[in-house]
Amino acid sequence: MARIRVARLDEVSPGQPRLVEADGTRIVLIRVGDTVHACDDSCTHHGGPLSEGKLAGTRLTCPWHGWMFDVRTGQCLMPSRGDAVPTYPVHVEDGEVWIEMPAGETPRA
């Protein structure tokens, strides 16, 4: 795993998805209370930008077709047959947000 600094904690507002890039991969950071979650920015349906979606609790809805994902697990909640989005471990240390990317991760557009 490669550990990558992606933001300062004060740049990630609760309830507001934030787009960052890590090793060429577009990642959306989501702050729910004091916890930050990270997942791919690309919806598994047609690649919609999840960073432009709406957050309700821990559910992030794609702005293109309304597919809904649990930001904690990446699981597709609606429709239930949908594929999950990849998620990444997040660490917050000294006000800095770090994510762990798998070694050899192939960057996605």
OpenMM code with the backbone's topology and positions (N, CA, C; nanometers):
from openmm import Vec3, app, unit

residues = "MET ALA ARG ILE ARG VAL ALA ARG LEU ASP GLU VAL SER PRO GLY GLN PRO ARG LEU VAL GLU ALA ASP GLY THR ARG ILE VAL LEU ILE ARG VAL GLY ASP THR VAL HIS ALA CYS ASP ASP SER CYS THR HIS HIS GLY GLY PRO LEU SER GLU GLY LYS LEU ALA GLY THR ARG LEU THR CYS PRO TRP HIS GLY TRP MET PHE ASP VAL ARG THR GLY GLN CYS LEU MET PRO SER ARG GLY ASP ALA VAL PRO THR TYR PRO VAL HIS VAL GLU ASP GLY GLU VAL TRP ILE GLU MET PRO ALA GLY GLU THR PRO ARG ALA".split()
positions = [
    Vec3(0.0841, -0.1189, 0.0000),
    Vec3(0.0000, 0.0000, 0.0000),
    Vec3(0.0880, 0.1243, 0.0000),
    Vec3(0.0503, 0.2177, -0.0821),
    Vec3(0.1172, 0.3476, -0.0838),
    Vec3(0.0312, 0.4462, -0.0060),
    Vec3(0.0909, 0.5150, 0.0852),
    Vec3(0.0192, 0.6134, 0.1664),
    Vec3(0.0411, 0.7517, 0.1046),
    Vec3(-0.0683, 0.8217, 0.0744),
    Vec3(-0.0611, 0.9474, 0.0015),
    Vec3(-0.1407, 1.0555, 0.0743),
    Vec3(-0.0758, 1.1710, 0.0945),
    Vec3(-0.1455, 1.2860, 0.1534),
    Vec3(-0.2305, 1.3496, 0.0445),
    Vec3(-0.3600, 1.3694, 0.0726),
    Vec3(-0.4509, 1.4210, -0.0299),
    Vec3(-0.5168, 1.5545, 0.0045),
    Vec3(-0.5156, 1.5945, 0.1322),
    Vec3(-0.5816, 1.7200, 0.1704),
    Vec3(-0.5512, 1.7524, 0.3160),
    Vec3(-0.5845, 1.8737, 0.3530),
    Vec3(-0.5893, 1.9100, 0.4945),
    Vec3(-0.7316, 1.8830, 0.5418),
    Vec3(-0.7472, 1.8467, 0.6661),
    Vec3(-0.8794, 1.8153, 0.7194),
    Vec3(-0.9736, 1.9350, 0.7060),
    Vec3(-0.9231, 2.0559, 0.7252),
    Vec3(-1.0102, 2.1739, 0.7159),
    Vec3(-1.0556, 2.2029, 0.5724),
    Vec3(-1.0007, 2.1314, 0.4738),
    Vec3(-1.0441, 2.1447, 0.3346),
    Vec3(-1.1592, 2.0496, 0.3004),
    Vec3(-1.1907, 1.9610, 0.3934),
    Vec3(-1.2964, 1.8617, 0.3716),
    Vec3(-1.4125, 1.8969, 0.4636),
    Vec3(-1.5097, 1.9679, 0.4078),
    Vec3(-1.6246, 2.0126, 0.4873),
    Vec3(-1.7238, 1.8991, 0.5068),
    Vec3(-1.7791, 1.8855, 0.6271),
    Vec3(-1.8804, 1.7820, 0.6500),
    Vec3(-1.9969, 1.7971, 0.5520),
    Vec3(-2.0370, 1.6856, 0.4935),
    Vec3(-2.1520, 1.6858, 0.4039),
    Vec3(-2.1250, 1.7336, 0.2626),
    Vec3(-2.0017, 1.7750, 0.2319),
    Vec3(-1.9674, 1.8264, 0.0993),
    Vec3(-1.8599, 1.7383, 0.0354),
    Vec3(-1.8959, 1.6550, -0.0627),
    Vec3(-1.7950, 1.5722, -0.1282),
    Vec3(-1.6835, 1.6597, -0.1856),
    Vec3(-1.5587, 1.6121, -0.1754),
    Vec3(-1.4436, 1.6876, -0.2258),
    Vec3(-1.3601, 1.5985, -0.3168),
    Vec3(-1.3351, 1.6458, -0.4362),
    Vec3(-1.2550, 1.5728, -0.5333),
    Vec3(-1.1072, 1.5979, -0.5089),
    Vec3(-1.0282, 1.4896, -0.5058),
    Vec3(-0.8828, 1.4978, -0.4962),
    Vec3(-0.8256, 1.3970, -0.5961),
    Vec3(-0.6949, 1.4023, -0.6152),
    Vec3(-0.6290, 1.3054, -0.7020),
    Vec3(-0.5163, 1.2390, -0.6248),
    Vec3(-0.5048, 1.1086, -0.6412),
    Vec3(-0.3985, 1.0322, -0.5761),
    Vec3(-0.3392, 0.9363, -0.6783),
    Vec3(-0.2149, 0.9560, -0.7115),
    Vec3(-0.1466, 0.8720, -0.8106),
    Vec3(-0.2249, 0.8610, -0.9407),
    Vec3(-0.2841, 0.9716, -0.9859),
    Vec3(-0.3584, 0.9721, -1.1112),
    Vec3(-0.4996, 0.9202, -1.1021),
    Vec3(-0.5444, 0.8834, -0.9836),
    Vec3(-0.6802, 0.8337, -0.9636),
    Vec3(-0.7651, 0.9420, -0.8990),
    Vec3(-0.8828, 0.9667, -0.9580),
    Vec3(-0.9769, 1.0643, -0.9014),
    Vec3(-1.0490, 0.9988, -0.7828),
    Vec3(-1.0372, 1.0637, -0.6680),
    Vec3(-1.0935, 1.0123, -0.5429),
    Vec3(-1.1872, 1.1182, -0.4866),
    Vec3(-1.3000, 1.0747, -0.4321),
    Vec3(-1.3888, 1.1667, -0.3631),
    Vec3(-1.3744, 1.1427, -0.2128),
    Vec3(-1.3477, 1.2519, -0.1403),
    Vec3(-1.3425, 1.2474, 0.0055),
    Vec3(-1.4769, 1.2928, 0.0588),
    Vec3(-1.5270, 1.2214, 0.1589),
    Vec3(-1.6549, 1.2539, 0.2193),
    Vec3(-1.6361, 1.2556, 0.3698),
    Vec3(-1.6703, 1.3676, 0.4310),
    Vec3(-1.6597, 1.3798, 0.5769),
    Vec3(-1.7981, 1.3685, 0.6371),
    Vec3(-1.8129, 1.2683, 0.7226),
    Vec3(-1.9376, 1.2453, 0.7945),
    Vec3(-1.9041, 1.2592, 0.9418),
    Vec3(-1.9464, 1.3688, 1.0028),
    Vec3(-1.9082, 1.3967, 1.1408),
    Vec3(-1.7585, 1.4186, 1.1472),
    Vec3(-1.6898, 1.3429, 1.2308),
    Vec3(-1.5447, 1.3551, 1.2435),
    Vec3(-1.4694, 1.2514, 1.1605),
    Vec3(-1.5412, 1.1714, 1.0829),
    Vec3(-1.4795, 1.0643, 1.0059),
    Vec3(-1.4733, 1.1007, 0.8580),
    Vec3(-1.3581, 1.0739, 0.7954),
    Vec3(-1.3422, 1.0974, 0.6518),
    Vec3(-1.3373, 0.9623, 0.5810),
    Vec3(-1.4127, 0.9515, 0.4719),
    Vec3(-1.4167, 0.8314, 0.3891),
    Vec3(-1.3638, 0.8676, 0.2511),
    Vec3(-1.3144, 0.7683, 0.1776),
    Vec3(-1.2625, 0.7904, 0.0431),
    Vec3(-1.3076, 0.6783, -0.0497),
    Vec3(-1.3546, 0.7169, -0.1689),
    Vec3(-1.3908, 0.6178, -0.2697),
    Vec3(-1.3626, 0.6749, -0.4083),
    Vec3(-1.3651, 0.5872, -0.5079),
    Vec3(-1.3466, 0.6323, -0.6455),
    Vec3(-1.4510, 0.7379, -0.6782),
    Vec3(-1.4124, 0.8325, -0.7625),
    Vec3(-1.5036, 0.9379, -0.8041),
    Vec3(-1.5984, 0.8910, -0.9135),
    Vec3(-1.5719, 0.7775, -0.9740),
    Vec3(-1.6476, 0.7322, -1.0900),
    Vec3(-1.7562, 0.6316, -1.0518),
    Vec3(-1.8809, 0.6670, -1.0788),
    Vec3(-1.9937, 0.5770, -1.0539),
    Vec3(-1.9775, 0.4517, -1.1384),
    Vec3(-2.0093, 0.3366, -1.0827),
    Vec3(-1.9947, 0.2097, -1.1534),
    Vec3(-2.1020, 0.1886, -1.2602),
    Vec3(-2.2004, 0.2748, -1.2655),
    Vec3(-2.3063, 0.2619, -1.3663),
    Vec3(-2.2586, 0.3139, -1.5013),
    Vec3(-2.2372, 0.4445, -1.5128),
    Vec3(-2.1901, 0.5044, -1.6380),
    Vec3(-2.0789, 0.6048, -1.6154),
    Vec3(-2.0088, 0.5943, -1.5020),
    Vec3(-1.8924, 0.6798, -1.4780),
    Vec3(-1.9223, 0.8205, -1.4324),
    Vec3(-2.0417, 0.8444, -1.3832),
    Vec3(-2.0764, 0.9786, -1.3351),
    Vec3(-1.9836, 1.0233, -1.2231),
    Vec3(-1.9618, 1.1548, -1.2095),
    Vec3(-1.8713, 1.2086, -1.1075),
    Vec3(-1.9369, 1.2117, -0.9687),
    Vec3(-1.9025, 1.1169, -0.8851),
    Vec3(-1.9628, 1.1106, -0.7513),
    Vec3(-1.9305, 1.2346, -0.6685),
    Vec3(-1.8187, 1.3009, -0.6991),
    Vec3(-1.7830, 1.4228, -0.6255),
    Vec3(-1.8843, 1.5351, -0.6484),
    Vec3(-1.9679, 1.5220, -0.7505),
    Vec3(-2.0722, 1.6205, -0.7773),
    Vec3(-2.2085, 1.5731, -0.7264),
    Vec3(-2.2087, 1.4595, -0.6570),
    Vec3(-2.3332, 1.4026, -0.6077),
    Vec3(-2.3791, 1.4643, -0.4772),
    Vec3(-2.4949, 1.4191, -0.4335),
    Vec3(-2.5549, 1.4661, -0.3074),
    Vec3(-2.5310, 1.3622, -0.1989),
    Vec3(-2.4989, 1.4121, -0.0798),
    Vec3(-2.4753, 1.3255, 0.0347),
    Vec3(-2.5913, 1.3375, 0.1326),
    Vec3(-2.6423, 1.2226, 0.1775),
    Vec3(-2.7458, 1.2174, 0.2809),
    Vec3(-2.6995, 1.1135, 0.3822),
    Vec3(-2.6523, 1.1602, 0.4965),
    Vec3(-2.5958, 1.0688, 0.5952),
    Vec3(-2.4690, 1.0074, 0.5395),
    Vec3(-2.4685, 0.8760, 0.5196),
    Vec3(-2.3527, 0.8071, 0.4617),
    Vec3(-2.3824, 0.7590, 0.3198),
    Vec3(-2.4885, 0.8117, 0.2599),
    Vec3(-2.5284, 0.7716, 0.1243),
    Vec3(-2.4954, 0.8822, 0.0255),
    Vec3(-2.4157, 0.8456, -0.0758),
    Vec3(-2.3774, 0.9403, -0.1801),
    Vec3(-2.4481, 0.9010, -0.3088),
    Vec3(-2.5219, 0.9963, -0.3671),
    Vec3(-2.6006, 0.9700, -0.4869),
    Vec3(-2.5329, 1.0299, -0.6093),
    Vec3(-2.5172, 0.9494, -0.7130),
    Vec3(-2.4582, 0.9942, -0.8388),
    Vec3(-2.5505, 1.0975, -0.9041),
    Vec3(-2.4939, 1.2081, -0.9530),
    Vec3(-2.5779, 1.3123, -1.0128),
    Vec3(-2.6351, 1.2749, -1.1490),
    Vec3(-2.5822, 1.1728, -1.2150),
    Vec3(-2.6294, 1.1391, -1.3487),
    Vec3(-2.7569, 1.0565, -1.3506),
    Vec3(-2.7619, 0.9457, -1.2758),
    Vec3(-2.8768, 0.8559, -1.2835),
    Vec3(-2.9303, 0.8129, -1.1469),
    Vec3(-2.8792, 0.8736, -1.0409),
    Vec3(-2.9345, 0.8484, -0.9085),
    Vec3(-2.8888, 0.7226, -0.8384),
    Vec3(-2.7851, 0.6562, -0.8911),
    Vec3(-2.7348, 0.5393, -0.8184),
    Vec3(-2.6794, 0.5867, -0.6848),
    Vec3(-2.7006, 0.5069, -0.5810),
    Vec3(-2.6664, 0.5469, -0.4450),
    Vec3(-2.5665, 0.4492, -0.3844),
    Vec3(-2.4621, 0.5043, -0.3174),
    Vec3(-2.3548, 0.4234, -0.2600),
    Vec3(-2.3335, 0.4578, -0.1129),
    Vec3(-2.2981, 0.3562, -0.0340),
    Vec3(-2.2608, 0.3763, 0.1054),
    Vec3(-2.1135, 0.4153, 0.1065),
    Vec3(-2.0815, 0.5362, 0.1542),
    Vec3(-1.9434, 0.5853, 0.1489),
    Vec3(-1.8507, 0.5081, 0.2421),
    Vec3(-1.9054, 0.4364, 0.3397),
    Vec3(-1.8221, 0.3588, 0.4316),
    Vec3(-1.7693, 0.2321, 0.3673),
    Vec3(-1.8489, 0.1715, 0.2796),
    Vec3(-1.8147, 0.0412, 0.2230),
    Vec3(-1.8024, 0.0409, 0.0712),
    Vec3(-1.8582, 0.1419, 0.0050),
    Vec3(-1.8635, 0.1455, -0.1404),
    Vec3(-1.9800, 0.0675, -0.1984),
    Vec3(-2.0526, -0.0041, -0.1137),
    Vec3(-2.1651, -0.0869, -0.1570),
    Vec3(-2.2713, -0.0032, -0.2282),
    Vec3(-2.3190, -0.0541, -0.3419),
    Vec3(-2.4282, 0.0110, -0.4138),
    Vec3(-2.5584, -0.0216, -0.3404),
    Vec3(-2.6310, 0.0816, -0.3003),
    Vec3(-2.7547, 0.0630, -0.2249),
    Vec3(-2.8766, 0.0679, -0.3149),
    Vec3(-2.8645, 0.1424, -0.4256),
    Vec3(-2.9750, 0.1513, -0.5198),
    Vec3(-2.9183, 0.1741, -0.6589),
    Vec3(-2.9429, 0.0858, -0.7516),
    Vec3(-3.0181, -0.0383, -0.7349),
    Vec3(-2.9337, -0.1428, -0.6623),
    Vec3(-2.9975, -0.2356, -0.5993),
    Vec3(-2.9250, -0.3348, -0.5189),
    Vec3(-2.8360, -0.4256, -0.6036),
    Vec3(-2.8590, -0.4328, -0.7325),
    Vec3(-2.7778, -0.5167, -0.8205),
    Vec3(-2.6521, -0.4450, -0.8686),
    Vec3(-2.6356, -0.3180, -0.8363),
    Vec3(-2.5221, -0.2405, -0.8856),
    Vec3(-2.3899, -0.2803, -0.8220),
    Vec3(-2.2832, -0.2585, -0.8972),
    Vec3(-2.1488, -0.2875, -0.8473),
    Vec3(-2.1048, -0.1809, -0.7467),
    Vec3(-2.0258, -0.2222, -0.6518),
    Vec3(-1.9707, -0.1309, -0.5517),
    Vec3(-1.8609, -0.0444, -0.6144),
    Vec3(-1.8369, 0.0732, -0.5563),
    Vec3(-1.7223, 0.1548, -0.5961),
    Vec3(-1.6073, 0.1209, -0.5016),
    Vec3(-1.4840, 0.1221, -0.5530),
    Vec3(-1.3695, 0.0962, -0.4655),
    Vec3(-1.3584, 0.2030, -0.3560),
    Vec3(-1.3223, 0.1584, -0.2373),
    Vec3(-1.2979, 0.2504, -0.1260),
    Vec3(-1.1526, 0.2367, -0.0829),
    Vec3(-1.1055, 0.3361, -0.0084),
    Vec3(-0.9662, 0.3407, 0.0337),
    Vec3(-0.9583, 0.3742, 0.1821),
    Vec3(-0.8671, 0.3084, 0.2549),
    Vec3(-0.8483, 0.3429, 0.3956),
    Vec3(-0.8016, 0.4883, 0.4094),
    Vec3(-0.8551, 0.5563, 0.5093),
    Vec3(-0.8227, 0.6974, 0.5347),
    Vec3(-0.7652, 0.7108, 0.6748),
    Vec3(-0.6620, 0.7939, 0.6862),
    Vec3(-0.6023, 0.8273, 0.8154),
    Vec3(-0.5937, 0.9787, 0.8250),
    Vec3(-0.6298, 1.0320, 0.9401),
    Vec3(-0.6145, 1.1751, 0.9648),
    Vec3(-0.5141, 1.1901, 1.0773),
    Vec3(-0.4047, 1.2600, 1.0464),
    Vec3(-0.2983, 1.2811, 1.1442),
    Vec3(-0.2527, 1.4262, 1.1388),
    Vec3(-0.2513, 1.4908, 1.2531),
    Vec3(-0.2056, 1.6293, 1.2628),
    Vec3(-0.2745, 1.7189, 1.1612),
    Vec3(-0.4049, 1.6987, 1.1413),
    Vec3(-0.4816, 1.7828, 1.0510),
    Vec3(-0.4618, 1.7538, 0.9029),
    Vec3(-0.3928, 1.6447, 0.8705),
    Vec3(-0.3688, 1.6059, 0.7316),
    Vec3(-0.4460, 1.4771, 0.7011),
    Vec3(-0.5041, 1.4699, 0.5795),
    Vec3(-0.5796, 1.3523, 0.5373),
    Vec3(-0.4914, 1.2687, 0.4445),
    Vec3(-0.4732, 1.1422, 0.4796),
    Vec3(-0.3926, 1.0471, 0.4030),
    Vec3(-0.4820, 0.9318, 0.3610),
    Vec3(-0.4606, 0.8808, 0.2400),
    Vec3(-0.5298, 0.7591, 0.1992),
    Vec3(-0.4263, 0.6549, 0.1613),
    Vec3(-0.4674, 0.5296, 0.1650),
    Vec3(-0.3820, 0.4184, 0.1254),
    Vec3(-0.4301, 0.3662, -0.0086),
    Vec3(-0.3398, 0.3666, -0.1056),
    Vec3(-0.3687, 0.3146, -0.2391),
    Vec3(-0.2986, 0.1798, -0.2527),
    Vec3(-0.3651, 0.0820, -0.3120),
    Vec3(-0.2997, -0.0477, -0.3324),
    Vec3(-0.1742, -0.0324, -0.4169),
    Vec3(-0.0722, -0.1076, -0.3849),
    Vec3(0.0512, -0.1062, -0.4640),
    Vec3(0.0194, -0.1535, -0.6044),
    Vec3(0.0765, -0.0849, -0.7021),
    Vec3(0.0530, -0.1227, -0.8402),
    Vec3(-0.0821, -0.0821, -0.8932),
    Vec3(-0.1537, 0.0056, -0.8220),
    Vec3(-0.2840, 0.0534, -0.8664),
    Vec3(-0.2697, 0.1172, -1.0044),
    Vec3(-0.3556, 0.0795, -1.0961),
    Vec3(-0.3544, 0.1388, -1.2283),
    Vec3(-0.4373, 0.2660, -1.2251),
    Vec3(-0.3765, 0.3823, -1.2558),
    Vec3(-0.4530, 0.5071, -1.2537),
    Vec3(-0.5730, 0.5012, -1.3483),
    Vec3(-0.6851, 0.5608, -1.3049),
    Vec3(-0.8056, 0.5700, -1.3866),
    Vec3(-0.8319, 0.7165, -1.4162),
    Vec3(-0.8942, 0.7404, -1.5280),
    Vec3(-0.9269, 0.8793, -1.5649),
    Vec3(-1.0458, 0.9273, -1.4880),
] * unit.nanometer
topology = app.Topology()
chain = topology.addChain("A")
for resn in residues:
    res = topology.addResidue(resn, chain)
    for name in ("N", "CA", "C"):
        topology.addAtom(name, app.Element.getBySymbol(name[0]), res)
